[in-house]
Amino acid sequence: MDKLVRSIKFPMFFDPEKLKTDVQKIIDKKWTNHYNTNDYSGKWTSIALMSQNGKSDSIFALPKGDEKLVPTEIMESCTYFQEILDSFLFAKTAVRLLKLDVGAEVKPHTDNCLGYEDGCFRLHIPIITNSEVEFILDGNRLIMNEGECWYIDANFTHSVANRGMEDRIHLVIDGLRNDWTDDLFYKEASQNEFVRPVTETSEKEKQLIIAELKRMNPPNLEAILKDLEY
């Protein structure tokens, strides 16, 4: 088994009741169907807490251009979500709630350029979950409990199925690496354990990855692009 980091459970904890209180304030708002319609069955919806245009239905994970995210109208009543976001001292590229309804499944897939080694990353904070949620990352099941904070290297194949009796809701935050996040991540694993998984990548897929990276413009872009040449 190699030592590459697939996930990290950070030593921080958020109040599950406060998280649920904020969710209840907006649970009846309009949630948008996830755009990757080929990747799931059942109902998988999202609502943006921050977006480039300030609208809660702008749920795309990859921002366009250099415009910074601003709070959506949803955030006005969500004081605890705002407190959490303020505590994370890095640039955000997407901030969403993702809801996987009872019986829904997200099929095995990868998300390009979302490993810490790429200069960007994804955090999950479960708000409502249950013991019958099956989140599989690179063949292993992760148990993510309410109020915990997890890093998931989405470059590895992952899937999720909600086999329980309650909809699952996570706060999902995408961000860009900086000195503050280096301190956070490298307390949990050494820098050389953050390496892009080796896969057979077609030339077409490689060009898509490069295009995504250039659009996101992480701090170590040149080094990543050099690695992709080999």
N, C-alpha and C positions, 0 to 999 in steps of 0.2 A: 504493500500500500504506500503510495507516495505521500509526501507531506504537504501537498498543496492545500491551501485553505479553501474549503467549500462554504463554510459558514462560521459565524462567531455569535455567541450569546454574550452581549456586553454586560458588565457588572453595574447596570443601572436599572431602575424599576420605576414605572409610572403608575399612578393611582388608577386601578381599573374602574372604580366608581365614577371618578371625575371624567375619565375617557368616555364611559357610557352615557354620562349626563350630556356631554357635548354632542354625541351621536344622536341622542334622542331629540335634541333641538332641531336637527336637520333631517331626521329619518324620513319625513314626509315630503321633502323637497324632491325635485326631479333628478333621478339618477340616470346616467347615460349608459347604454349598452356598450360593453367593451368592443373596441374596433377590430380586434383580431378574431373575427367571427369564425375562422377555420380552426382556431385553437381550443375551442371549448364547446361543451354541450350543456344545456340548461341555462340558467340565468346568472350572468356575471356582469355586474354593473359598477360604475364608478362616479365619483363626484370630486371635482377639483377644489382644493382649499387654497391653492395658489396657481396662477397661470399667467401667461404673458399678456393676455387681453383682459384679465380680471373676471372672466366668466367661468362659472362652475361646470359648464359642459365642455370646456376645453381640457380634455382628459389625456391628450397625447403625452407619452413619456418623453419624447425627444423634442426639445424646443427648436424653433426656427430663428436663425439669426442670433444677434447678441442681446436682444431685449431681455431685461431681468424680469423675474416673476413678481407679481403683485398679489396681495390677498384678494380672493374672490368675495362676492357678497355673502357667501356662506360663513366666512370667518368672523363676521361682525358679532355673532352670538357665541362663538366657540373660544372662550377665553383660555381654556386649558390647552387646547391644540396650539394656540398662539404662544402660550408659555413654553411649551415643548419645543416648538420651532425656534423660538428666540434663544433657547439654551444650546442649540446646535450651531456652532460658529463656522459654518461653511456655506458656500453658494449653492442654492437649491436649483435643480433643473426640472423637477416635477414634485408636487405634493398632492396626494390624492387619498381618498378613502376607496378601498376596493371591497365590494360585497359579493360573496359567492353564496348563492341561495342553496337551500337544502336540496340535495340530489344533483347539484351541478358538478361538473368536472372540467378542469383545465388540462388539456392533453399534454403529454411530454413535449417540451420545446426548449429552445435556448434563446436568450436575449443578448444579442451582440453588444459588446463594449459596455458591460455592466459589472465587470470585476474590478476590485480595487487596483489591480495591476494596470488597468487601463486609464487610471486617473479619475475614475468616477465609480459610483457605488450605489447600492440600494439598501435601505433599511426598512425593516418590517416591525411595527408595533401592533400586536394583536389586541383588539378591543373587545370583540365578542367571538368566541370560538368554542369548540367542544371536543371531547375525547375521540370522536369519530371522524375528525378531519384528518385526512392522510396527505401530508405534504412530503413528497419524495424528491430528494436532491441527489443526483448522481448515484441512484440506486439505494440510498439510505433514507429512512423516515426521520423527519425532524418533528419534535414536539415543541411547538411554540405556544407558550401560555399567555393569558391576558396580562398586559402591563409590562411584559418583557420587551427588550429591544434586540433585534437580530440583524446581522448582516448576512445577506445571501449572495453568493457569487453566481449570478444568473447566466454566466458563460457556460456553466455546467447544465446538463439536461435536468429539467425539473417539471413536476406535475403536482396537481392538488385535486382532491376529491372531497366534497362535503357529504359524508354518509350519515351525519347526525340529524338532529331534529330542530336545529336552530341555524339561521343564516350566520355565516362567518364574515366579520368585518375587520379589516386591517387598515391602519394608517401606514401608508407607504411613501417613503421620502427618498428621492434620488438627489444626489449631490456630487460636487466636485472635490477632489482631494486637495488638501492644503496642509500646512504645518499642524494645525489643530487636530485634523483627522489622523495625520501620521502618528501623533502622540497617542490618540485613542486606539488605533488599530494595532500599532506595534507593541503595545503593552500586552496584547493578547496573542500575537504570533510574530515571528521574526520576518523581516522584510523579504528574505529570499523564499518564503513560503507563499508569497503572492505572485503567481506565475500563470499566464494564460494557459488553459488546458490544451494539450496537443490533439488536434483533430485534422482530419483530411478536409481541407477547405478548397472548394472549387474557385476558379479565377473570378467567376461572377460574384460568388459570396464574398470573396476577399475585397472586391471593389466596393461592394455595399458596406462592408465593415469600415473601409477607409473613408467612404463618404460620410458615414455616421460620425466617425471620430473627428473628421475635419469640421463638421457642423458643431459638435460639442466643444471642440478645442480645449481638451484637458491640458494641464500644465506640462506634462511630459509627452506631448504629442509626437515630437520627432523620434524619441526613443521607441515608442510603440510602433510607429510606422516602419522603423528600421527592423524591428522584430518580425513584422508581418511579411517582410521580403524573403524570409527564409522558410 
